[in-house]
């Protein structure tokens, strides 16, 4: 297959970036990289690749990079020539590469909720080394007094539980004593701005933090990651229910807290943990890179302390939005087409004029997916996927109804990548007749769920699961008679192959080729419903899905396990092993049900 010129240039750009991570580039290669970076496509491609290079893994050896200030899109190309001329007597020509890559990485934060990363300078590294050579106790006892108020700088589609008269808003400062209760989503705060105790903090719902009098944070429950931005001498302190942690400058730490258990994960740098119930300094716990400690007071014998390996996979926000690429090709398209879907939406391009739509490649007439709002797009190699729920409202909806008659069996197949744990509508089939209260009835729903704080009917349901609802329209039915919750929690920021299907009295939910939940449900699928992707109502962003989707295929029959496994393998993925919690994604499940 012939590769067009644009693809060749982007391929060359990727090769040069990867090479620069292993060895110095020649002057001609630096000049070529500089030229490729001056295009919008080049900047975005570089940002995407760097996003992958800088994404956390679970190796415990991640090398932290300071957060860069994102430049406006309009000045991106003008920054490149200036960056290419920047030289340092210490770093030589390689500095030009790091400026270029830093600019591309900082551009990335405009497109997604991910860390904006650049190469650390030698000056910062030297300062960190000098600080770490100082006596450890002296470092952690010399805590800076911080007076700057914390500020909320960015967030996903967050759900807050009001603790006062206001709801936190991006750009607003937080006052001393203020309590933040995050039910769903990821919020990023900046503390100690302009001081040596400056840090970026991310909290993942459900979580609670409060603002201390010195402007730093007290952490009550949930999970949190913190990146200190000081020059290696400043110290950031965080209170937790089980003790206080002091974090050295240029460090990254993750915290998990509840009333009786706290975990401290140090990914890079140095930290000191002072448990509340241990008075002696000899009982202080020093953490080195890659170490974690769990402090528990659940027993009557006092606290217990256990050290183990730090794990970034514990923290959703530690992975970038570009983590786990989904690069599908014509082999996958052929596999889906051979199963003859009624509706098949790929997201490679939009057709028509406003309102734009994704053309249906299945057999049903008129079943194009009309764009609602402004969805985002992310490129994985030659495959483009839709990114929903970030920023403004975004969804896809059909104009024509489907199916034309009630169905005793059907299958809805798609790839889903939630960016966080939340209650969001991935895909639903709804009655186009609006109720008097503005709501719509649903015949089918596929959702991501979280820990339910407000929805009383779901308060006892398992958290962080895919949920599949199938029910008759117009008939009041208990949730227990219509819902299926997946056996295991879904993976945030990782792709999962999901199939919701009905066959006679069987209602089934499959995840990564594994039958994850099943129940009896005799209801047929109502005719003339409409398909909606990304939110629960067509005229409201309520319960919007935050994440990426791709390759939606809908059938008027029940796919066999063999077909599902064929589709997964065509995507270059492995079928989950039965009982594997669907996290490893290796092996092949038995196909005796075909």
GUDRENTOR-948004 format. One record per residue (C-alpha): residue number from 1; residue in three letters; chain; z, y, x. Coordinates in steps of 0.2 Angstrom, whole numbers, plus 5000, padded with zeros to 4 digits. Layout:
N
NUM ALA A Z Y X
...
***
This chain:
594
1 UNK A 5000 5000 5000
2 UNK A 4995 5017 5007
3 UNK A 5010 5029 5010
4 UNK A 5006 5047 5006
5 UNK A 5009 5061 5018
6 UNK A 5025 5067 5010
7 UNK A 5033 5050 5011
8 UNK A 5028 5048 5029
9 UNK A 5036 5065 5033
10 UNK A 5052 5060 5024
11 UNK A 5052 5043 5033
12 UNK A 5051 5051 5050
13 UNK A 5065 5063 5045
14 UNK A 5076 5048 5041
15 UNK A 5072 5040 5057
16 UNK A 5076 5055 5067
17 UNK A 5093 5058 5058
18 UNK A 5098 5040 5061
19 UNK A 5092 5040 5079
20 UNK A 5102 5056 5082
21 UNK A 5118 5047 5077
22 UNK A 5116 5035 5091
23 UNK A 5107 5044 5106
24 UNK A 5102 5062 5110
25 UNK A 5085 5067 5104
26 UNK A 5071 5074 5115
27 UNK A 5066 5092 5114
28 UNK A 5050 5087 5104
29 UNK A 5060 5076 5092
30 UNK A 5072 5091 5089
31 UNK A 5057 5102 5086
32 UNK A 5050 5090 5074
33 UNK A 5066 5088 5065
34 UNK A 5068 5106 5063
35 UNK A 5051 5108 5055
36 UNK A 5054 5094 5043
37 UNK A 5070 5102 5038
38 UNK A 5062 5118 5033
39 UNK A 5055 5111 5017
40 UNK A 5065 5108 5001
41 UNK A 5061 5090 5000
42 UNK A 5067 5088 5018
43 UNK A 5083 5097 5016
44 UNK A 5087 5086 5000
45 UNK A 5082 5070 5009
46 UNK A 5093 5074 5024
47 UNK A 5107 5078 5013
48 UNK A 5106 5062 5003
49 UNK A 5105 5052 5019
50 UNK A 5120 5061 5027
51 UNK A 5129 5058 5011
52 UNK A 5127 5040 5014
53 UNK A 5132 5041 5032
54 UNK A 5148 5050 5028
55 UNK A 5153 5040 5013
56 UNK A 5169 5031 5015
57 UNK A 5169 5012 5018
58 UNK A 5183 5000 5018
59 UNK A 5184 4998 5036
60 UNK A 5198 5010 5040
61 UNK A 5188 5017 5054
62 UNK A 5180 5032 5045
63 UNK A 5177 5047 5056
64 UNK A 5182 5063 5046
65 UNK A 5171 5078 5047
66 UNK A 5177 5096 5041
67 UNK A 5170 5103 5025
68 UNK A 5156 5115 5027
69 UNK A 5153 5130 5016
70 UNK A 5137 5126 5005
71 UNK A 5123 5139 5008
72 UNK A 5113 5145 4993
73 UNK A 5097 5135 4990
74 UNK A 5086 5151 4993
75 UNK A 5092 5153 5010
76 UNK A 5091 5135 5016
77 UNK A 5075 5136 5025
78 UNK A 5080 5152 5034
79 UNK A 5096 5144 5041
80 UNK A 5086 5131 5050
81 UNK A 5077 5141 5063
82 UNK A 5093 5150 5067
83 UNK A 5102 5133 5068
84 UNK A 5089 5126 5080
85 UNK A 5092 5140 5092
86 UNK A 5111 5138 5093
87 UNK A 5116 5132 5109
88 UNK A 5133 5128 5118
89 UNK A 5137 5127 5136
90 UNK A 5147 5111 5132
91 UNK A 5136 5102 5119
92 UNK A 5119 5107 5125
93 UNK A 5104 5103 5114
94 UNK A 5113 5091 5103
95 UNK A 5122 5106 5095
96 UNK A 5106 5110 5087
97 UNK A 5105 5094 5078
98 UNK A 5123 5095 5072
99 UNK A 5119 5112 5065
100 UNK A 5104 5106 5056
101 UNK A 5113 5091 5049
102 UNK A 5128 5101 5044
103 UNK A 5117 5113 5034
104 UNK A 5109 5099 5025
105 UNK A 5126 5091 5021
106 UNK A 5133 5107 5015
107 UNK A 5118 5108 5003
108 UNK A 5123 5092 4996
109 UNK A 5138 5098 4987
110 UNK A 5127 5109 4976
111 UNK A 5119 5094 4969
112 UNK A 5134 5082 4966
113 UNK A 5152 5081 4966
114 UNK A 5154 5074 4984
115 UNK A 5162 5080 5000
116 UNK A 5151 5092 5010
117 UNK A 5151 5086 5028
118 UNK A 5145 5092 5045
119 UNK A 5148 5087 5062
120 UNK A 5165 5093 5070
121 UNK A 5164 5105 5084
122 UNK A 5170 5102 5101
123 UNK A 5183 5116 5099
124 UNK A 5191 5108 5084
125 UNK A 5192 5091 5093
126 UNK A 5200 5099 5108
127 UNK A 5213 5108 5097
128 UNK A 5217 5092 5088
129 UNK A 5219 5083 5105
130 UNK A 5230 5096 5111
131 UNK A 5241 5095 5096
132 UNK A 5243 5077 5096
133 UNK A 5248 5077 5114
134 UNK A 5263 5087 5109
135 UNK A 5280 5078 5106
136 UNK A 5277 5070 5088
137 UNK A 5294 5076 5081
138 UNK A 5291 5093 5087
139 UNK A 5274 5093 5078
140 UNK A 5281 5088 5061
141 UNK A 5297 5098 5061
142 UNK A 5287 5114 5064
143 UNK A 5280 5115 5046
144 UNK A 5271 5131 5042
145 UNK A 5277 5141 5028
146 UNK A 5263 5143 5016
147 UNK A 5262 5157 5004
148 UNK A 5244 5156 4997
149 UNK A 5242 5150 4979
150 UNK A 5232 5134 4977
151 UNK A 5216 5136 4968
152 UNK A 5205 5124 4957
153 UNK A 5188 5124 4966
154 UNK A 5178 5111 4957
155 UNK A 5180 5096 4945
156 UNK A 5170 5083 4935
157 UNK A 5171 5082 4916
158 UNK A 5190 5083 4916
159 UNK A 5202 5080 4902
160 UNK A 5219 5089 4904
161 UNK A 5235 5087 4895
162 UNK A 5241 5104 4892
163 UNK A 5258 5108 4900
164 UNK A 5259 5126 4896
165 UNK A 5248 5139 4887
166 UNK A 5233 5137 4897
167 UNK A 5221 5123 4903
168 UNK A 5216 5124 4922
169 UNK A 5199 5132 4925
170 UNK A 5188 5133 4941
171 UNK A 5191 5148 4952
172 UNK A 5209 5152 4945
173 UNK A 5224 5152 4956
174 UNK A 5239 5141 4951
175 UNK A 5256 5148 4950
176 UNK A 5272 5142 4958
177 UNK A 5280 5128 4947
178 UNK A 5265 5125 4937
179 UNK A 5262 5107 4932
180 UNK A 5245 5099 4931
181 UNK A 5242 5083 4921
182 UNK A 5225 5076 4923
183 UNK A 5221 5063 4910
184 UNK A 5203 5059 4915
185 UNK A 5191 5065 4929
186 UNK A 5192 5071 4947
187 UNK A 5198 5089 4951
188 UNK A 5197 5097 4969
189 UNK A 5210 5110 4974
190 UNK A 5212 5121 4989
191 UNK A 5229 5124 4996
192 UNK A 5235 5136 5009
193 UNK A 5219 5145 5011
194 UNK A 5219 5156 5026
195 UNK A 5234 5147 5034
196 UNK A 5236 5134 5047
197 UNK A 5241 5122 5033
198 UNK A 5225 5124 5024
199 UNK A 5219 5108 5015
200 UNK A 5207 5101 5001
201 UNK A 5215 5090 4989
202 UNK A 5207 5079 4976
203 UNK A 5217 5071 4962
204 UNK A 5210 5057 4951
205 UNK A 5215 5055 4933
206 UNK A 5227 5050 4927
207 UNK A 5238 5060 4939
208 UNK A 5251 5073 4939
209 UNK A 5255 5086 4952
210 UNK A 5265 5102 4953
211 UNK A 5265 5118 4963
212 UNK A 5279 5120 4975
213 UNK A 5287 5137 4979
214 UNK A 5278 5137 4996
215 UNK A 5261 5135 4988
216 UNK A 5259 5117 4993
217 UNK A 5259 5102 4981
218 UNK A 5271 5090 4974
219 UNK A 5263 5074 4969
220 UNK A 5271 5064 4954
221 UNK A 5260 5050 4949
222 UNK A 5242 5044 4950
223 UNK A 5231 5044 4966
224 UNK A 5226 5059 4977
225 UNK A 5216 5061 4993
226 UNK A 5220 5076 5005
227 UNK A 5209 5083 5020
228 UNK A 5219 5095 5031
229 UNK A 5208 5109 5038
230 UNK A 5220 5116 5051
231 UNK A 5215 5116 5070
232 UNK A 5227 5102 5073
233 UNK A 5243 5112 5075
234 UNK A 5246 5116 5057
235 UNK A 5255 5104 5046
236 UNK A 5253 5100 5027
237 UNK A 5267 5093 5018
238 UNK A 5267 5084 5001
239 UNK A 5282 5079 4991
240 UNK A 5281 5062 4982
241 UNK A 5294 5052 4971
242 UNK A 5298 5041 4986
243 UNK A 5298 5054 5000
244 UNK A 5289 5068 5009
245 UNK A 5274 5065 5020
246 UNK A 5269 5077 5034
247 UNK A 5251 5077 5038
248 UNK A 5244 5084 5055
249 UNK A 5229 5096 5055
250 UNK A 5211 5088 5055
251 UNK A 5218 5072 5046
252 UNK A 5213 5063 5030
253 UNK A 5226 5054 5019
254 UNK A 5227 5045 5002
255 UNK A 5242 5044 4991
256 UNK A 5246 5032 4976
257 UNK A 5262 5036 4967
258 UNK A 5272 5030 4952
259 UNK A 5291 5032 4949
260 UNK A 5296 5017 4959
261 UNK A 5281 5014 4971
262 UNK A 5272 5025 4983
263 UNK A 5258 5021 4995
264 UNK A 5252 5032 5010
265 UNK A 5235 5028 5017
266 UNK A 5230 5037 5033
267 UNK A 5212 5037 5036
268 UNK A 5212 5048 5052
269 UNK A 5223 5059 5061
270 UNK A 5242 5057 5061
271 UNK A 5256 5057 5048
272 UNK A 5274 5056 5046
273 UNK A 5283 5049 5031
274 UNK A 5301 5053 5027
275 UNK A 5308 5042 5013
276 UNK A 5321 5051 5002
277 UNK A 5334 5036 5003
278 UNK A 5334 5035 5022
279 UNK A 5344 5048 5030
280 UNK A 5341 5045 5049
281 UNK A 5326 5051 5058
282 UNK A 5325 5034 5066
283 UNK A 5320 5028 5049
284 UNK A 5305 5040 5048
285 UNK A 5288 5031 5047
286 UNK A 5274 5036 5058
287 UNK A 5257 5032 5053
288 UNK A 5242 5030 5065
289 UNK A 5224 5030 5060
290 UNK A 5219 5015 5048
291 UNK A 5237 5012 5044
292 UNK A 5246 5012 5026
293 UNK A 5263 5010 5020
294 UNK A 5270 5005 5003
295 UNK A 5288 5011 4999
296 UNK A 5296 5003 4984
297 UNK A 5313 5005 4975
298 UNK A 5310 4992 4962
299 UNK A 5324 4980 4968
300 UNK A 5343 4983 4967
301 UNK A 5344 4981 4986
302 UNK A 5337 4998 4989
303 UNK A 5320 5002 4995
304 UNK A 5308 4991 5003
305 UNK A 5295 4996 5016
306 UNK A 5279 4987 5019
307 UNK A 5265 4992 5031
308 UNK A 5247 4986 5029
309 UNK A 5229 4992 5032
310 UNK A 5223 5008 5024
311 UNK A 5209 5005 5011
312 UNK A 5198 5019 5006
313 UNK A 5191 5009 4991
314 UNK A 5208 5012 4983
315 UNK A 5202 5030 4980
316 UNK A 5187 5033 4969
317 UNK A 5184 5051 4976
318 UNK A 5183 5044 4993
319 UNK A 5166 5037 4990
320 UNK A 5151 5049 4988
321 UNK A 5140 5050 4972
322 UNK A 5126 5042 4983
323 UNK A 5137 5027 4987
324 UNK A 5128 5010 4984
325 UNK A 5110 5014 4983
326 UNK A 5099 5006 4969
327 UNK A 5082 5004 4977
328 UNK A 5071 4995 4964
329 UNK A 5052 4992 4966
330 UNK A 5038 4984 4956
331 UNK A 5045 4967 4958
332 UNK A 5059 4972 4946
333 UNK A 5047 4981 4934
334 UNK A 5037 4965 4933
335 UNK A 5052 4955 4930
336 UNK A 5058 4966 4915
337 UNK A 5040 4967 4908
338 UNK A 5039 4948 4908
339 UNK A 5054 4948 4896
340 UNK A 5044 4959 4884
341 UNK A 5057 4972 4879
342 UNK A 5054 4983 4864
343 UNK A 5061 4998 4873
344 UNK A 5060 5000 4892
345 UNK A 5065 5017 4900
346 UNK A 5062 5020 4918
347 UNK A 5067 5037 4924
348 UNK A 5054 5040 4938
349 UNK A 5047 5055 4929
350 UNK A 5047 5066 4913
351 UNK A 5032 5067 4902
352 UNK A 5026 5081 4889
353 UNK A 5032 5098 4887
354 UNK A 5048 5105 4882
355 UNK A 5057 5095 4875
356 UNK A 5052 5083 4889
357 UNK A 5054 5064 4887
358 UNK A 5055 5048 4896
359 UNK A 5040 5037 4890
360 UNK A 5044 5020 4883
361 UNK A 5035 5006 4893
362 UNK A 5041 4993 4880
363 UNK A 5031 4987 4864
364 UNK A 5039 4998 4851
365 UNK A 5029 5013 4846
366 UNK A 5037 5030 4846
367 UNK A 5052 5025 4856
368 UNK A 5052 5038 4869
369 UNK A 5068 5045 4876
370 UNK A 5069 5064 4873
371 UNK A 5079 5074 4885
372 UNK A 5095 5083 4879
373 UNK A 5102 5097 4890
374 UNK A 5099 5096 4909
375 UNK A 5102 5079 4917
376 UNK A 5102 5077 4935
377 UNK A 5091 5066 4946
378 UNK A 5095 5056 4962
379 UNK A 5083 5047 4973
380 UNK A 5086 5030 4981
381 UNK A 5071 5026 4992
382 UNK A 5056 5026 4980
383 UNK A 5068 5024 4964
384 UNK A 5074 5038 4954
385 UNK A 5089 5037 4942
386 UNK A 5096 5049 4930
387 UNK A 5113 5057 4933
388 UNK A 5123 5062 4918
389 UNK A 5139 5072 4914
390 UNK A 5140 5083 4929
391 UNK A 5139 5102 4924
392 UNK A 5130 5105 4908
393 UNK A 5127 5093 4894
394 UNK A 5114 5080 4897
395 UNK A 5108 5065 4887
396 UNK A 5093 5056 4880
397 UNK A 5090 5052 4862
398 UNK A 5076 5044 4852
399 UNK A 5067 5053 4837
400 UNK A 5061 5038 4829
401 UNK A 5073 5024 4822
402 UNK A 5074 5007 4828
403 UNK A 5074 4992 4823
404 UNK A 5063 4992 4807
405 UNK A 5074 4978 4799
406 UNK A 5091 4971 4802
407 UNK A 5093 4960 4817
408 UNK A 5104 4945 4819
409 UNK A 5101 4945 4838
410 UNK A 5097 4959 4851
411 UNK A 5101 4963 4869
412 UNK A 5103 4980 4878
413 UNK A 5101 4979 4897
414 UNK A 5104 4993 4909
415 UNK A 5111 4997 4926
416 UNK A 5126 5008 4926
417 UNK A 5136 5018 4939
418 UNK A 5151 5027 4933
419 UNK A 5156 5041 4945
420 UNK A 5175 5040 4939
421 UNK A 5186 5031 4928
422 UNK A 5184 5040 4911
423 UNK A 5181 5037 4892
424 UNK A 5162 5040 4891
425 UNK A 5148 5034 4880
426 UNK A 5135 5025 4890
427 UNK A 5123 5021 4875
428 UNK A 5125 5020 4857
429 UNK A 5115 5016 4841
430 UNK A 5120 5028 4827
431 UNK A 5116 5032 4809
432 UNK A 5106 5048 4809
433 UNK A 5114 5054 4792
434 UNK A 5128 5066 4798
435 UNK A 5145 5064 4789
436 UNK A 5153 5079 4780
437 UNK A 5165 5081 4795
438 UNK A 5151 5082 4808
439 UNK A 5153 5065 4815
440 UNK A 5141 5050 4814
441 UNK A 5143 5032 4811
442 UNK A 5139 5020 4824
443 UNK A 5132 5002 4823
444 UNK A 5134 4999 4841
445 UNK A 5142 5007 4857
446 UNK A 5143 5003 4875
447 UNK A 5156 5013 4884
448 UNK A 5167 5016 4899
449 UNK A 5185 5017 4895
450 UNK A 5201 5024 4904
451 UNK A 5219 5024 4901
452 UNK A 5219 5030 4884
453 UNK A 5231 5044 4881
454 UNK A 5225 5052 4865
455 UNK A 5215 5039 4856
456 UNK A 5230 5030 4847
457 UNK A 5219 5016 4841
458 UNK A 5214 5011 4859
459 UNK A 5231 5015 4867
460 UNK A 5235 4996 4869
461 UNK A 5218 4992 4876
462 UNK A 5215 4987 4894
463 UNK A 5211 5002 4905
464 UNK A 5195 5005 4915
465 UNK A 5184 4992 4906
466 UNK A 5166 4992 4899
467 UNK A 5168 4992 4880
468 UNK A 5155 4985 4868
469 UNK A 5157 4989 4849
470 UNK A 5146 4981 4836
471 UNK A 5150 4984 4817
472 UNK A 5143 4986 4800
473 UNK A 5139 5004 4795
474 UNK A 5149 5011 4780
475 UNK A 5163 4998 4781
476 UNK A 5180 5001 4787
477 UNK A 5184 4988 4800
478 UNK A 5199 4986 4812
479 UNK A 5194 4989 4830
480 UNK A 5200 4972 4834
481 UNK A 5186 4964 4824
482 UNK A 5172 4974 4832
483 UNK A 5177 4978 4850
484 UNK A 5174 4968 4866
485 UNK A 5182 4974 4882
486 UNK A 5176 4967 4899
487 UNK A 5188 4955 4908
488 UNK A 5189 4965 4923
489 UNK A 5189 4984 4927
490 UNK A 5172 4992 4931
491 UNK A 5168 4998 4949
492 UNK A 5168 5017 4950
493 UNK A 5153 5024 4961
494 UNK A 5145 5006 4962
495 UNK A 5130 5000 4952
496 UNK A 5133 4986 4939
497 UNK A 5121 4977 4929
498 UNK A 5127 4977 4911
499 UNK A 5120 4967 4895
500 UNK A 5127 4969 4878
501 UNK A 5120 4957 4866
502 UNK A 5122 4948 4849
503 UNK A 5116 4931 4844
504 UNK A 5121 4925 4827
505 UNK A 5140 4925 4826
506 UNK A 5142 4928 4844
507 UNK A 5145 4945 4852
508 UNK A 5144 4945 4871
509 UNK A 5146 4957 4885
510 UNK A 5139 4952 4902
511 UNK A 5142 4961 4919
512 UNK A 5133 4957 4935
513 UNK A 5126 4941 4927
514 UNK A 5143 4935 4922
515 UNK A 5149 4932 4904
516 UNK A 5163 4944 4904
517 UNK A 5169 4944 4886
518 UNK A 5164 4935 4870
519 UNK A 5170 4935 4852
520 UNK A 5164 4930 4834
521 UNK A 5156 4944 4824
522 UNK A 5145 4939 4810
523 UNK A 5138 4957 4806
524 UNK A 5119 4960 4809
525 UNK A 5113 4975 4817
526 UNK A 5108 4989 4805
527 UNK A 5090 4994 4803
528 UNK A 5084 5012 4806
529 UNK A 5097 5018 4818
530 UNK A 5094 5030 4833
531 UNK A 5097 5027 4851
532 UNK A 5108 5040 4861
533 UNK A 5112 5039 4879
534 UNK A 5126 5049 4888
535 UNK A 5137 5055 4874
536 UNK A 5144 5049 4857
537 UNK A 5136 5062 4845
538 UNK A 5118 5069 4846
539 UNK A 5124 5087 4844
540 UNK A 5140 5087 4854
541 UNK A 5145 5083 4872
542 UNK A 5160 5075 4866
543 UNK A 5165 5059 4876
544 UNK A 5151 5061 4888
545 UNK A 5147 5048 4901
546 UNK A 5149 5054 4919
547 UNK A 5138 5044 4931
548 UNK A 5121 5037 4934
549 UNK A 5110 5026 4924
550 UNK A 5093 5017 4926
551 UNK A 5081 5004 4919
552 UNK A 5087 5003 4901
553 UNK A 5078 4989 4892
554 UNK A 5081 4984 4873
555 UNK A 5076 4968 4865
556 UNK A 5075 4962 4847
557 UNK A 5081 4945 4854
558 UNK A 5095 4937 4865
559 UNK A 5091 4937 4883
560 UNK A 5095 4920 4891
561 UNK A 5107 4919 4907
562 UNK A 5092 4914 4917
563 UNK A 5082 4929 4912
564 UNK A 5097 4941 4917
565 UNK A 5099 4932 4934
566 UNK A 5080 4934 4937
567 UNK A 5081 4952 4934
568 UNK A 5097 4955 4945
569 UNK A 5089 4945 4959
570 UNK A 5073 4955 4957
571 UNK A 5083 4971 4960
572 UNK A 5089 4963 4977
573 UNK A 5106 4960 4970
574 UNK A 5117 4944 4969
575 UNK A 5124 4937 4953
576 UNK A 5143 4937 4952
577 UNK A 5153 4921 4954
578 UNK A 5163 4916 4939
579 UNK A 5181 4922 4940
580 UNK A 5177 4933 4955
581 UNK A 5183 4950 4946
582 UNK A 5165 4955 4948
583 UNK A 5169 4965 4963
584 UNK A 5160 4955 4977
585 UNK A 5144 4952 4968
586 UNK A 5139 4936 4978
587 UNK A 5134 4919 4973
588 UNK A 5126 4912 4957
589 UNK A 5134 4908 4941
590 UNK A 5130 4892 4931
591 UNK A 5116 4893 4919
592 UNK A 5120 4879 4908
593 UNK A 5120 4890 4893
594 UNK A 5101 4892 4893
***
